Amino acid sequence: MSLSGVCVTAVESRPAGGGTSRAVRATGELGTSQGTNKRPLGARVKAFVALTKPRIIELLLITTVPVMFLAEQGVPDLRLVLLTCLGGYLSAGGANALNMYIDRDIDALMERTAQRPLVTGMVSPRECLAFGITLAVVSTLLFGLTVNWLSAWLSLGALLFYVVVYTMILKRRTSQNIVWGGIAGCLPVLIGWSAVTNSMSWAPVILFLVMFFWTPPHYWPLSMKVKDDYARVGVPMLPVIASNRVVARQIVLYSWAMVIVSLLLTPLGYTGWFYTSVALVTGGFWLWEAHGLQSRAKGGAVGAKLKEMRLFHWSITYVSLLFVAVAVDPFLR
């Protein structure tokens, strides 16, 4: 059955006298501008901010700003940093809003996304679409006119890749969706470098690859925990179509690739002893957690005993510490 068929069934099978289903709200039958405009202003503003997924953007900026320090080999111009962060926030926010617009049908049926503004009716689909497009245009112009056009095109490319390639093409069609779709989340490191140098180099490419290999073992543990949600809406995340043992093996392979690539910066002369030490320690702990997850999966652990979220939480700590080391290292060489 198609995803649209699932939504129709969810609406039509609603018991008489019950409340309106989330699926109806998500497809816009309640989320009209007439209804949403009656909401309190503060709640409306909060809803539009939620469309940008601020917590995810924080992670993107964590990878952008340190690369600017590395490119400058010191403290970059504060104005440039602020403009790059603002442009990055608006661009990623626009991409996230457009993602919610496209995925509003399945968001209505997943517990993890049940409180998103389109599902609750706080924002209408038309408003969300206009908001996302506006942020995309403004962010591109902001980058081009105040930073440089290389950064502008990279930012726009990341947005289009996330919205079109990942959300519209890959997400509902292949278990490799997060692998290739994750490229959009790797581009901020290139943007951070280009904002300072208006050029490219091997350093941002290496960090791009670190993020590329980081994304699957970061997201798959979360997908393992909420795989029933994805299965319910027909999104073929790897944990939905493969056993925990297979997923854990893939996590280990990507983890090793990530750690190895992270150590290439120093031999090429971009970083020194401090970054290398942090990369070795944090990478070593990551591999310990990844192999631990694989061991538990091989042993048949399920539910709370699988402890898959340990790696998910550590993955955020890892990338934060690694990129802090990227920023600090130039001052210790």
N, C-alpha and C positions, 0 to 999 in steps of 0.2 A: 504494500500500500504506500502511496506517495505521502510525503510530509503534509501536503495540503489535505489529503484524505484523512490523515490522523486528526488534523485540526477540526475538520468538518464533523468527524465522528464525535470528537470531544464536546462539540457544541450541541449536536443533535441529540446526544444521549443524556443530556442534562435532565435530571428529574424535575418534574413540574413543581413550581413553587420555590425552586432553589435559587441561589444567587447567580449572578452572571459569571460565566466561566472566564478564566484568565485568557483563554484562547480568543474569545470574542474581543476582549479589551485590546489584546496585542495586535489584532488585525485591523484595529481602528474603528470598530463599530461604536465603541464608547469614547475612544481617544480623539474626539473631534475638538477643534479649537474652541468651539462654543462651550463644551463641557470643561475643558482644561482651564480656560480663562477665568473660571469662577473660583479656582483654587487660590489659597492665600499666596501673596507675592513671595514671601520667604520660602515657602515650600516649593514654589515653581522654580525659583532660582536654584535651590538645592537640587532639584530634579535635573535641571540643565547641566549643572556641574557634574552630577552623577553620570550623565551621558558620556562625559569625557574619560571616565574611569581613572580618576586622579591617582589611585594607588599604583596602577600599572605604569602610569606616566612617570611616577617617582623613580621607578626602576630604570626606565629608559634614560632619564636625566643622569642617573648615577653612572651610566656608561658613557654619557656624552661629555660632561664637564671634565673628568679626569684626563680624557684624551686631549682636551684643549691644553691642559698643563703639560702633557707629554710633547705635544706639537710645539709649544712655546719654549719648552725646556726651562720652565719657570712659571711665574704667575701671568696668565693672559690678561688682556685688557678687560677690566670689569664690565664696561659697557657692552663689549662684544659677548661676554659670557651671559649677561642678562638678556640680551637680544636673542642669542642662540637658544637659551632656555625657554624664553617666551615663544619663539617661533616653533620650537620643538613641542612645547605643550599644546599649542593651538593645532599643529599638524596632527599629532597623535590623538588629540581630543576629537578632531574632525573625523579621523579614521575610525575611532571607537564609536562615535555617534552613528556613522554610516553602517558600521557593523551591526549595531543594535537595530537599526532600521531594517536591514536585510534579514536578520535572524529573529525578528519579533515573533514569528510563528512558533519557532521551537523554544524560544525563551519562555513563552507562556506555559510550556509543558514540562519545564525542568525546574526542580526545586531550587537548584543553585542560582537560577536567574529569575526567580519568581517575583522579586521585588524591584526589578529594573523599571525605570520610569515609563516605558512604553507598555509594559505588562500591567502596571497598576493604573494606567490611564492618566498619570500626572502630566505626560507630554503626548501629544498626538503624533502619529506617523508623519504627517505633513510637516509639522514643526521640527521634528527630529531630522528629517531629510534636509530641510532648509538650513537648519543649524549646522549640520555636518558639512554641507557644501560651502557655507559661509566661512567656517573655520578653515577649510582647505584653501580657499582663495586668499583669505587674509594672511594665513601663515606663509604661503608661497610668496606673496608680494612683500611681506615683512622680511623674509630671508633675502630675497633678491635685492631689495632697495636699501637694506641696512647692514646686511652681512656680506653675501656675495651670491651670484647666480648659480655657482656650482652647488653650494649648500641648498639653495632653493630647489633645484632640480632633483637633488638626492632626497630631499624631504618630500617633495611631491611624488617621486618614484616610490618611496616607502609607503606613503598613503595609498596610492593606487594598487600597489602590490598586495597590501593587506586587504583592501576592500574587494578588489576584482579577483586576483589570483587565489588568495586564501579563502575569503568568505564566500565568494560567488562560485568559484570553480572547484577548489580542492576540498574544502571542509566536509562536504556531504558526499564526496565521491571516492575518497581514498584514505586508507589508514596512514599514508605518508603525509597527510595534510599538514600536521604541525612541523614536520621536518622541513618541507620546502616553504610552507607559509611563514615559518619563523624567520625567513630572510628579512622580512619587513622590520622585525625587531632588532636585527643586527645592524641596520643601516645608520642608527644614531652615532655609532663610533666613527663612521666615515664622515658624517656631518660635523662632528666635533673637530676632527682633524682639518677638514676643508674650510671650516669657519675661520680657523687661525691662519692657514697656509694658502688657501685658495688653490690647493693641489692635492694629489694623492701620493702615498708612499707605502712601503711594505708594512710599516708599523700598524696603521689602521686596518690593513688587509688581514694581518695576523689576528688582531683583536676581533675583527669581523668573524673570522673563522672560529675563534674561541666561543663567541656568542652563538654561532651556527651550531656547533657541537653541544653547547650548553642547553639549548632550548628543548630538544626532545627529552633528555633525562631530567630536566626541570619540570616539564609539563606532564609527562607520562605517569609519574607517581600520583599526581592529583587526579588524572584521568582514571587511574586504577581505583581510586576511592569513590569516584562519582560515575563509574562506568554504566551503572543502571540508568542514570539520567540520559546519557548519550545513547544508550541502546533504545530507550523509550522513544526517542525522536529520530532514530535512524542515522545518527552521525557515526561513521565507522572509525572512531578513534582506535588506535592499536589495541588498548586493553579490552575493547568491546569484542574484537574479532579474534584475538589471540589469548593464549593462556598466560597466567602470571609468570610462568617460567620463561616463556618466549619474550615477554615484555622486559623482564628483568635482565635477560641476556642482552637485549638491544640497549638497555640503559647502561650496562657495563661497557659495551663496545663504544658507545658515544662518549662515555665518561673518560675512557682512556684516550680517545682521540682529542678530547678537549684539553686534558691535562698536558699531553705531549705538545700540542700546538701552543699552549700558553707559555711554554718554556723556550720558544723560538725567539722571543724578543731580545733576550740577552746575548745570545751568540751573534745576532745581527747588529749589535751595538746600540740598541734603542734603550735598554734598561740595564741596571746594575745589580749589585748583591742584594739590595733590599727587596726589590720586586721579585727576584728569583727565590729568595727565602720564603716570602709570603706565598708565592705560587706553589712551591714545593710542599709547604706545610698544609695549606688549605686544600690543595689538590690531592695530597695524600689522604687527608681526612675524608674528602669526597669519595675517593676510591674505596676506602674502608666501608663507608655507608652503602655505596653501590653494590659491593660484593656481599655485604651483609644482607641487603634486600634480595639479591640473587639466591643466597643460601637459604633464606627463609622461604622464598618462592619454590625452590627445589624441594624443600621439606614439606610442601603442601600447606603452608600457613595461609590462612585466609582471615578476612575481617581485621580486627584489632591486632591480631598476632602477626600480620604481615608488616605492620609498622611502616607502610610506604610513605607516609607523610613526613617521616624523619628526614628523608632525602629531599623532599620538596622544600621544607623549611631551611635545610642547610644550603640548598642551592641558591637561595636568596642571600644568605649570609656570605656564601662563597663569592658570588659575583660582586657584592659590595666591598668585601675586603680586598679582592684582587684589583679592583679599579681604584680603590683608595691607594693601594700600593703603586699603581700606575701614576697617580698624581704626585705622590710623595717622593718617588724615586729620583726625579731630576734634582731635588735639593740635596741628595745624599751622595751624589757622584763626584 
